[in-house]
Structures are given as C-alpha cells and as structure tokens.
Amino acid sequence: MERVDTSKWQDFRVGDLFDIHPTHAYKLNNAQILDNGDIPVAANSAYNNGIGGYSTKKPTEKGNMVTFSDTVDANTIFYQPDDFIGYPHVQGLYPIGDYADEWGQYTYLFFVSVFRKTALTKGFDYGNKFRRDIAVDLHIKLPATVDGKPDFDYMDSYMREVLKDSEESLERLQRADVSKTVINSDEWKEFSLRDLFDFKLPQGDLQVKQVKDGEIPLITPSAYNNGLLQNVSADSKSTLFPANSLTVDMFGNAYYQEKKYFVTAHGHVNVLLPKITLNRNIGMFIATAIRAMFLAKYGFSDMCTQKVLKKESVKLPVTRDDQPDWDYMDRYMSKVIEDSSGRLRNYGII
C-alpha cells in the first residue's frame, strides 16, 4: 500500500463525535462476575482487547463500540465488536450527532488507532490518568471529505484492505518453510469440524430478486468481501443466523460473521454455529485456516456441501496436551490487528 497523503485531514473533537460515559456494570466482585461463561467482560486492562474474563451474566452493553479505562494511560483504548459486560472505570464511546449511524467495525478500528496514538502522546499514566473529561476535549485528525465531514468510506476501505493483507499473511505463514518462520504449522493437529461446530442450512427459499434493501448482510458463495452479496431487510423470509459464527460456501471460502445474517438458498452456503467459546479473533483464525485448506480442494465439480463438510477437519495450533490452543489463536490475531494499526503509523497516517 502506498503512502497516504494526510495533508488534507481535518481536526475533530472527540466529544463532538461521541458521548463518553461509564459502561453499565454489575455490582459484583470478580469471583462472581468472571465465572467462565461466554460473555466478555471489559476491564481496566491494556491487554487482550481490554477483556478481563468471561461471564454467564447477560451483556450490559451492545458490541460495535469503543471503550477505555480511566484508571491508567491510553493503552486501554479498544474496539469491542461483541456484546459485553461493563466494568467500573471502563468508559464507553457512544456515537452522537449526524454521524452516529456511520460507525462500523472498520471505521472504528481506524478511529481507535488514531485516538490511541494521539492520547499516548499526551503522557498519561497511573498518576496522570486518561480521564473522561480529557478524552472529550481531545482533538484528533481524520480523513475528511471536501465538505469537511469524516471520510467514513475511506476509513472503511483502508482498514478492510489492511485486514485482508493480514489474513493473507497468515495464509502465507501456513505455507512457509518452517526454517523461515517462528510458527511450525506441521506441528498443528487436525480437529473434526463436527466437534467444534453445529451445521445449519436456511429454512425457506430466500429469493434475491424479491428481497428489500435493509441492514442485514446476505451471504453468498464468493471469494470477496466476506461473502457479502448485499444488505437486505430483516423481514426477509429465511433463517436469520446469529452473529459470532462461521460460513463456508460450496467452494471452500470460509468467513467469520460478526453480525446477524442471512444466506442464499439452495445449500450453497453452510453455517457453522460454535460449540466452543468463540470470539472474533479465534473465529477469524479458524476461518482463515479452513479457507487455506479447502480452496484447493473444492469447486463446481466437487462442492463443499454440508454432507461433505461434516466429514472434514481443520488443522489448528495445539497446546502441550494436544488441545486447540485458543489463547494462541486469540493472541495471534490480536497481534495481526495491532500490526495493522502499526502500518497506519508507518505510512504516516497517525
């Protein structure tokens, strides 16, 4: 990617883009709230995307937002893709104004990189905390359109390209010679997809020509754009599948789906609902591993149907006791995203 010209970027006050206030938290101690469930708990941490553990309690906050802790420096600024539970001193950024509906995964990731970098230059630490009132009045520079508005299209497309490059890096890593990389994928083990996921197909015949435009992704067999064909109305007559799951199409294209979605009919897209504790990082890792193994194997003449998929396995990194190394997968993809943010810095964007 070529160096980006930031000379026309404009100054934006964070408080004009977001209302910042504490996230909703349960009045429970850590032992009571961190009881090893499936719901992430945002904590006062600069690691693991700010997630301090998992709970069986209901989420208190919707995903697709930014959080930070007001107890330390700005290294705790993170994008939270999934519904989560708030925590004392964890602040949430809630979109306001004319641009409230413009924010999504990729624009948030772009914003977080700029927001964190700007805040870190101010020298906050435990004694000089990055407080909410300071965050509100912080000014950051973002790409802008000719009429002075944040250029959401540019931020979205740029981060999509960055993450695409990162996923391709993982695929190259799996194919690389073991003497040239830290990771030896030859030592990974195969795990039956049936042990990791339940398999589903849609009920009803969703006819693309009959659906209305809307906000729900419609996933179709495709090697591009996460399988997205278009966004359709929520009242489309088909099965609405849950977020935090995977799709694998008849050609072996596998994607992690972070939002609720429909799939096109005729069994050409398989839906994999996790039996394991899945998050975005682990989901992206598994999807990339499936895609790397399946694309050379399936096509029009030998389709990856649900019947075939139920017999398949995926190769994953393992712990010393030969169990899937979920922590490694999570940390690896976190590092990939962090490296992507670093690329923004290297290209002079932040």
Long-range contacts (C-beta under 8 A, 24 or more apart in sequence): 1-161, 1-162, 1-165, 1-343, 1-347, 2-347, 3-347, 3-348, 4-158, 4-347, 4-348, 4-349, 6-141, 6-143, 6-348, 6-349, 8-143, 8-144, 9-141, 9-142, 9-143, 9-144, 10-141, 10-142, 10-144, 10-148, 11-139, 11-140, 11-141, 12-139, 12-140, 12-141, 12-142, 12-150, 13-136, 13-137, 13-138, 13-139, 14-93, 14-115, 14-135, 14-136, 14-137, 14-138, 14-139, 14-140, 15-135, 15-136, 15-137, 15-138, 16-96, 16-97, 17-93, 17-95, 17-96, 17-97, 17-99, 17-150, 18-66, 18-93, 18-94, 18-95, 18-96, 19-93, 19-94, 19-95, 19-96, 20-91, 20-92, 20-93, 20-94, 20-132, 20-135, 20-136, 21-91, 21-92, 21-94, 21-132, 22-86, 22-88, 22-89, 22-90, 22-91, 22-92, 22-132, 23-60, 23-61, 23-67, 23-86, 23-87, 23-90, 23-91, 23-92, 24-60, 24-61, 24-86, 25-60, 25-85, 25-86, 25-87, 25-88, 25-90, 26-57, 26-60, 26-85, 33-57, 33-85, 38-277, 39-83, 39-84, 39-85, 40-80, 40-82, 40-84, 40-85, 40-279, 41-84, 41-85, 41-87, 42-67, 42-78, 42-80, 42-84, 42-85, 42-86, 42-87, 42-90, 43-69, 43-87, 43-90, 44-69, 44-71, 44-72, 44-76, 44-87, 44-88, 44-89, 44-90, 45-69, 45-76, 46-72, 46-73, 46-75, 46-76, 48-330, 48-331, 48-334, 49-78, 49-79, 49-80, 49-281, 49-334, 50-76, 50-78, 50-80, 50-90, 51-84, 52-87, 54-277, 55-85, 57-85, 58-85, 59-83, 59-84, 59-85, 60-84, 60-85, 60-86, 61-85, 61-86, 61-92, 63-258, 64-103, 64-104, 64-105, 64-108, 65-92, 65-93, 65-94, 65-95, 65-108, 66-92, 66-93, 66-108, 66-111, 66-112, 66-115, 67-91, 67-92, 67-93, 68-93, 68-130, 68-135, 69-130, 70-129, 70-130, 70-131, 70-132, 71-126, 71-129, 72-124, 72-125, 72-126, 72-129, 72-130, 73-119, 73-120, 73-124, 73-125, 73-126, 73-129, 73-130, 74-115, 74-116, 74-119, 74-120, 74-122, 74-124, 74-130, 75-116, 75-120, 76-130, 77-112, 77-115, 77-116, 77-119, 78-112, 79-105, 79-108, 79-109, 79-112, 81-105, 81-258, 81-280, 82-243, 82-244, 82-258, 82-279, 82-280, 91-132, 91-135, 98-149, 99-149, 99-150, 99-152, 102-150, 102-152, 103-152, 104-156, 105-258, 106-155, 106-156, 106-157, 106-158, 106-159, 106-160, 106-163, 107-152, 107-155, 107-156, 107-159, 109-159, 109-163, 109-337, 109-340, 109-341, 110-155, 110-156, 110-158, 110-159, 110-344, 111-142, 111-155, 112-341, 113-341, 113-344, 113-345, 113-349, 113-350, 114-140, 114-141, 114-142, 114-344, 114-349, 114-350, 115-140, 116-341, 117-345, 117-350, 118-350, 159-340, 162-340, 162-343, 162-344, 163-336, 163-337, 163-340, 165-340, 166-336, 166-337, 166-339, 166-340, 167-284, 167-288, 167-336, 169-336, 170-285, 170-288, 170-292, 170-332, 170-336, 171-288, 171-291, 171-292, 174-289, 174-292, 175-292, 183-317, 185-315, 185-317, 187-317, 187-318, 188-315, 188-316, 188-317, 188-318, 189-315, 189-316, 189-318, 189-322, 190-313, 190-314, 190-315, 190-316, 191-313, 191-314, 191-315, 191-316, 191-324, 192-312, 192-313, 193-272, 193-290, 193-309, 193-310, 193-312, 193-313, 193-314, 194-310, 195-275, 196-272, 196-274, 196-275, 196-276, 196-286, 196-314, 196-324, 197-246, 197-272, 197-273, 197-274, 197-275, 197-276, 198-272, 198-273, 198-275, 199-270, 199-271, 199-272, 199-273, 199-306, 199-309, 199-310, 200-239, 200-241, 200-270, 200-271, 200-272, 200-273, 201-239, 201-263, 201-267, 201-270, 201-271, 201-306, 202-238, 202-239, 202-241, 202-262, 202-263, 202-265, 202-271, 203-238, 203-239, 204-237, 204-238, 204-239, 204-265, 205-237, 205-238, 205-265, 206-236, 206-237, 206-238, 206-262, 206-263, 206-264, 206-265, 207-265, 208-264, 211-236, 212-236, 216-240, 216-259, 216-260, 216-261, 216-262, 217-257, 217-259, 217-260, 217-261, 217-262, 218-261, 218-262, 218-263, 218-264, 219-247, 219-249, 219-255, 219-257, 219-261, 219-262, 219-263, 219-264, 219-269, 220-249, 220-263, 220-264, 220-268, 220-269, 221-249, 221-250, 221-251, 221-253, 221-264, 221-268, 221-269, 222-249, 222-253, 223-251, 223-253, 226-255, 226-257, 227-253, 227-255, 227-269, 229-264, 232-262, 236-262, 238-262, 238-263, 238-265, 239-263, 241-271, 241-273, 242-273, 244-274, 244-278, 244-279, 244-280, 244-283, 245-271, 245-272, 245-273, 245-274, 245-278, 245-283, 246-271, 246-272, 246-274, 246-283, 246-286, 246-287, 246-290, 247-271, 247-272, 248-272, 248-290, 248-294, 248-304, 248-309, 249-304, 250-298, 250-303, 250-304, 250-305, 251-294, 251-295, 251-298, 251-299, 251-303, 251-304, 252-290, 252-291, 252-293, 252-294, 252-295, 252-296, 252-297, 252-298, 252-304, 253-291, 253-294, 253-295, 254-286, 254-287, 254-288, 254-290, 254-291, 254-294, 255-287, 255-291, 256-280, 256-283, 256-284, 256-286, 256-287, 258-283, 267-305, 267-306, 268-303, 270-304, 270-305, 270-306, 270-309, 276-324, 276-326, 277-326, 279-330, 280-333, 281-329, 281-330, 281-331, 281-332, 281-333, 281-334, 281-337, 282-326, 282-329, 282-330, 282-333, 284-333, 285-316, 285-329, 285-330, 285-332, 285-333, 286-314, 286-316, 286-329, 289-314, 289-315, 289-316, 290-314
